[in-house]
Amino acid sequence: MARKSNSTVGLELSPTYLKMVEFLPRENQIAVVAIKPLEPSGWKDDEYLASEIRSCLDKYVKKNGAELIACVPGEHAIIREIEIPNEEDNIVDALNWELEQYLVAPLQEYLIDFQALGSSQDERARNFLVAAFRRSEVERLRQVLEQSGFPLAVMDIDVFAAQNAFEVNYPEKRGLRTFLVKADSHSIKCLRTQHGRFLGLENLVLPVEFAVMEGEARAEMARGLAENVKDSLELASGQWGEVEELVLCGDLAMDDGFREALQAGTTMEVLPLNAFKEVAFALGPDKSAAFAPTAPHCAAAVGLALRRGGDC
């Protein structure tokens, strides 16, 4: 049996923030939380990103036995649930052929992963969750992350990490039709989930200038973005049935204007995702209280930190 790492470090990297959470598996506790703003103009600068990651990890995390769990941004992923007939023997080729219908470039330019979901409702086929991401961008981020000096164990997708944080902290809500909004400064992702299943994703790409906007101009755009999310919620309810839970996480979960605009005219209460609700802190309740306001902000980093090498 492989020896478990001393800690798992969940690291979410985006054009606007570096969010890091260290989790101690043996103690089942969070050791460290760190949130660091980044310059949006530095997103394509590998040297800048590597330097920011190294300085953060060197400051907060001991290298002895720590394992890095990171993610790629979901707005650039192609994610589909695909049904394959039971009589099909070559699952990989069948999944690749089906997924290829959604790709804008040749199949070999993507890294593809899949997860078996079980039999279809009529039991004549098997369902798979399949995700594809541009190979060149995964390799770029992998090389940037590996310069940190920590072994990279898993590359997840940020929306799945946020979903993991939701399910860990709200197990009683797993059976509800949940509209999970991961609203960040560069993109907003609206994920549908129920019973731990990914059931759909809609991306709203934000204007580049939003990340650096201030004052009333930013507030006005935030209100407009909230209206776009509500349009997506209404569409989801029409296609899926009445949504039972509206959950918010990400950068804009900290934006009062965005939250209020999202809540306005909505019969459901917007639930800020408390990523620390069921996870204790190594340094006691005072530490938990200090970080409580940031809980929705770093939900994906918590979801990553709770993974293990080999999980995905």
Disulfide bonds with the S-S distance in Angstrom:
none
